[in-house]
Each structure stands twice: as C-alpha cells, then as structure tokens.
Amino acid sequence: MSVVSVLLANPYFLGFVKAVVLLGFVLFVVAYVTLAERKVSAFIQRRLGPNRVGPWGLLQPLADGVKFFFKEDITVPHADKLLYILAPMIVFVPAFISLAVVPVGGTLTIAGQEIRLEVADVNVGVLLIFAMSAMAVYGVFLGGYASNNKYSLLGGLRSSAQMISYELPLGLAAVGVFMAAGSFRLREIVDAQAWGVWYVVPQIIGFLVFMVSAFAETNRLPFDLPEAEQELVGGYHTEYSSMKFGMFFMGEYAHMITASCLMVLFYFGGWHVPFVQIENPLLQLLVFAAKVGFFLFVFLWVRWTLPRFRYDQLMRLGWKTMIPLALLNLLVVGVLITMGWL
C-alpha cells in the first residue's frame, strides 16, 4: 500500500486536506467574483471595467488583496474594541463553515481510496447551513453596535430585522424540498432529482421565494438597506478598514456562493443533467460549478439592474407576500405528494 493511500485512508488527514482545498478554492472564487462584479457592471453600463492590472484585468483581485493587507488598520477610539474586532470574524467564519457540508459531485477514486467530493457528510447538513447563515446577523449587528456610530447602528438594526424577516420564507421554501426528498441530507436531495423532474418544476413558487429571500439574506441589491450608502454612509461597516472591512466583504461573497450552491442542490438537480447519466466525478464537478456560476451571475446582474427598495417596502414584501407564498408552496407540495405525483 502506497504512502498516499495510507494517508488518504486516515479520515482526519483527508478531512484536513479537503478543508484546506475548500478554503483555498473559495477564497479564489471570492476574489474573482469581485472582478466579475466589476466586469458585469461595466458591460451593463457600456464601459470596460478593470483592464490595467494584468491581461484583461485578471490580476486586479490580487492587487485588491495586497491593498487590503497594507492599508492602515484603524480602530476608532470610541468603539467597544472586543466586539469591534470579533464582528468581522463572526460574519467571515460561518460563511466558510457552511460550505463544508455542500456536496459538489459524486465519488472520486485516488490511489484506491474513494473520496466524496465534500468535506463532511452530515445527516442534517441543511440545518447546519441554516444555523451558520443565521450567525452572520450577529456579526453584522455587533459590528454596527460596537462601532458606536449612529449610521453603523442603524445599519445593524436594519440588517437584524431584514434577516429575521426573510429567514422565515427561506426556511419555509426549503421545507417543500425536504418534504419531496424525505431527507435533510444534501446528497440524498440531489439523488432524488437524478432520474425525475428537477424540483424547480413542481416547486417554482418555492424556488422564487427561496431566491428572493437569499438576496435579502446576503444583503445584496435590491435589499442592501443595511449599507445604503446614500442614507447610512456605509451602514454597519462604516467605521471598518483594512482586513476587518475585507472580512465583511469576503463574508458577503462567500454567502452568495453558499446561496447559489443551495439553489442548485435544492431545485436544479445538483451535478445531474436531465436525460444524461454523468459518471465521471470531475465532469459532475464542472456541471455543478457551471450551475453555481450562473446563479452568481444572476446575483451580479440583479445588483446592477434593479433599484433599492424602501425599508417599508422591504418589510412588507417579506411578511405580507413572501411568507404567504411559501405557505402556498407547502400546500401545493403536500397535495402533489399525496396524489403520488412527487
């Protein structure tokens, strides 16, 4: 037995390698989603976007990262220093923990060892993701509170109300998927769609509710009321600079990746393609990445297309429209399951 197979047979070593690979890959994707954001906005506004650092501006994310590291790290004197430092970490860390239970393909065989394309296969993986995403609101609120700045505090309060309002329809929309699949395990949810109809077809209402709620959960336009530069300067991260601001920034994009992964897993068959059986795990990974990339593009597209809601419109949409639609979706799914059509 080779050294590689012995190491891969050790679950602790294998878990560590998977975690390092996942962290590096997500940081790479986050960096280049920021470049894609600027390129997409430039395309929509009929301009070029970043094109000076490297060919076609491909090294711009590296330049931005260096800038974050070397900018002066200012801690405002009137801040609650412990919470001020912890808040960006509370946003940044859970966003990456959530991705640990996301399966991105089948099983890869290396040196005779079968390796599942996920860091951890957890029975209640979905609940872990929801728990970690709910942690982000604490980081946002504490960042606003600890800054001891009225604009930051208002941004933190807005974010708390917004996330609580939209977590309800988000969870209710996901319940329809759990009912149809009969499992909380993400891999089983994907497998349930392998030879049948993707859940987006019978649960189109649930998908739309989930997608809109995901936009609100990630504080993206048209739901970026916690930042709202025209009203709150920069909202909850007004007083942050250097890598503390960078952690807020990366946390937001990591949450976008998580939300895109969940939409693909819940409603679009994960790494499966209709009427085609894909056995190669690397090809499965490419299919999954292409679907996730599409939803990331939708996040960017919507940001540079739609205007921001007023705050009363935001809350009214969540409580008076999204929750009733999510309940309607549950009723439809229940009827379809009872009649044996799902």
C-alpha positions, -999 to +999 in steps of 0.1 A: +000+000+000+015+034-010+020+063+013-007+083-005-033+056+000-023+052+037-027+090+042-060+091+023-073+062+044-069+084+075-102+103+079-085+131+099-058+137+073-084+135+045-107+159+062-079+184+068-068+182+031-104+187+020-109+217+043-077+234+031-086+228-006-121+241+000-108+273+018-083+280-009-108+274-037-135+296-021-110+324-015-100+322-051-136+322-063-145+351-040-116+371-054-126+366-090-163+371-083-153+406-073-136+410-107-167+396-124-189+421-104-169+450-119-168+435-154-206+428-154-214+463-141-191+477-168-208+457-195-242+468-183-231+504-183-212+501-216-177+506-203-146+485-200-141+479-163-107+469-147-082+463-175-048+477-163-035+451-138-026+420-158-041+409-191-078+418-192-075+429-156-071+393-143-046+403-116-069+430-102-082+408-074-046+402-063-039+439-063-070+444-042-059+418-017-025+434-014-042+467-009-063+453+020-033+439+037-012+471+035-040+497+043-038+512+078-059+492+102-078+518+122-097+511+154-119+540+162-112+552+198-149+553+208-156+516+198-162+486+220-129+471+210-135+434+217-168+433+198-154+456+171-127+431+164-149+400+167-178+412+145-160+407+111-149+372+122-184+363+131-195+372+096-165+357+078-160+323+095-196+309+094-198+316+057-169+292+051-181+266+076-214+264+057-197+252+025-181+223+043-213+202+041-220+211+004-215+182-019-202+192-053-201+159-071-200+121-066-171+100-055-135+104-068-111+075-066-074+083-058-048+057-050-076+031-045-094+053-020-129+065-026-132+102-018-165+120-016-165+155-031-175+172+001-157+180+034-183+165+057-213+143+050-237+152+078-272+139+083-286+173+090-263+193+067-290+217+057-297+226+093-260+233+098-260+256+068-291+275+081-276+277+116-243+291+103-260+316+080-281+328+109-249+336+128-240+363+102-267+386+116-249+387+149-217+398+133-235+425+113-254+438+143-224+437+166-203+455+140-229+483+139-232+484+177-195+482+186-186+510+162-205+534+184-216+553+153-253+562+147-251+552+110-235+519+118-261+512+145-289+519+121-274+496+095-270+468+121-306+472+133-319+471+097-299+440+090-313+422+120-349+430+111-343+421+075-326+388+081-352+377+107-380+386+083-365+367+053-352+337+072-388+326+077-398+324+040-364+310+032-368+281+056-405+275+046-394+273+009-367+248+018-393+227+038-410+219+005-378+204-008-373+183+024-409+170+021-403+159-015-369+143-009-378+129+025-343+138+038-322+166+053-291+152+037-280+173+007-266+143-012-300+125-010-318+156-021-297+157-052-301+120-058-339+123-056-337+146-086-313+124-106-339+104-126-370+125-121-381+161-126-359+188-110-378+203-080-378+238-097-407+225-119-432+214-093-419+240-068-414+271-090-431+292-063-408+278-036-378+285-058-387+321-064-394+326-027-360+310-019-341+330-044-356+364-033-350+355+003-314+346-005-309+380-020-322+396+012-301+373+034-269+382+016-278+420+019-275+423-019-294+448-040-323+454-041-321+445-004-289+463+006-307+486+032-281+478+059-254+495+038-274+521+018-246+545+011-269+574+002-286+571+036-261+555+060-227+563+046-217+526+046-240+512+072-227+486+097-191+487+083-187+525+081-160+525+107-141+495+094-109+495+073-082+472+061-087+435+066-116+439+090-135+455+062-121+428+039-136+401+061-171+417+059-165+419+021-154+383+017-182+371+040-208+386+018-194+370-013-190+336+005-227+338+015-235+344-022-216+313-031-234+293-004-268+306-015-260+297-052-250+262-042-282+257-022-304+268-051-285+243-074-288+215-049-324+221-039-340+230-073-317+222-102-305+187-096-270+194-083-245+179-106-271+159-126-282+168-162-317+157-175-317+125-196-279+122-193-261+100-168-228+115-159-204+090-141-172+110-142-169+129-109-147+156-124-174+162-151-200+163-123-179+189-106-178+210-138-216+207-142-222+218-107-197+247-110-214+259-142-248+260-125-234+278-095-216+303-118-249+310-135-266+320-102-236+340-092-240+359-125-277+364-116-266+380-082-244+404-101-270+411-129-297+420-104-274+443-084-268+465-115-303+463-128-328+469-100-331+499-077-331+496-039-364+490-021-376+515+006-374+499+040-412+497+045-414+480+011-387+456+021-406+446+053-440+444+036-427+422+009-412+398+035-442+395+058-472+400+035-460+384+003-431+360+007-444+341+038-479+335+023-463+324-010-440+300+009-471+285+027-489+282-006-459+263-019-460+239+010-497+233+003-490+225-034-461+202-025-483+184+001-511+178-025-486+166-051-470+141-026-505+129-015-515+123-051-482+104-058-470+130-084-439+140-065 
